[in-house]
Amino acid sequence: MHEQQLKRIREKLKILQSLDPEMDLFGAENHEYEMDPVWTTERIAVFEQNWKIRLPEDYRAFLLHIGSGGAGPYYGLERPDDGVYAVIGYDDELNAISDAFQFAEAWNWDYDWYDESKEEEEWDALDHEYLDPKWSAGLLRISDFGCGISMNLVLNGPCSGEIWTDDRANRNGIYPDHYWGNTDRLRFLEWYELWLDHSIGELHEE
């Protein structure tokens, strides 16, 4: 089903690596264009059973045929086992990835975060609520954008399979990813290939 797209992705990844021997592209020094080993169908099944989820088919195909992490957008692709945690870089709080993802449209709080009339305790309480992992339930983190921003794969609900950005760290909420100028919402393989196209074009311009 995804054979042709996976073939294109392999070819474009080789082209991108050949264009960037000095690893000048953002994030390249982190992933070094290396891919973590592919997963087997058995390992995917265990992961899904452990977390009571079903991974989107195109992401499953990527895990089976390209890799389970490594070269990818921003600081690279995270391994699924790392993407289950609520906070980037910390493995002490799990995200409720099997719970329902509750948004169909971009979400944020309409607050003036620079309002000086509130007391510090009020802001601390609002901040704690705003950053509560309940808002990111149903999301598997797949990439670290930097500055506390993460890229995520929606695992359930009407938006299942789409890539969404969690930018609460900068008070910008949670929303479908449109970073590369795409007007349509992207699924995993579309998002990954668009990164390749964008990166190859960027390096050709230099």
Secondary structure, 3 states (H helix, E strand, C coil): CCHHHHHHHHHHHHHHHHHCCCCCCCCHHHHCCCECCCCCHHHHHHHHHHHCCCCCHHHHHHHHHCCCCECCCCCCECCHHHHCEEECCEEEEECCCCCCCCCCCCECCCCCCCCCCCCHHHHHHHHHHHCCHHHHCCEEEEEEEECCEEEEEECCCCCCCEEEEECHHHCCCEEECCCCCCCCCCEHHHHHHHHHHHHHHHHHHC
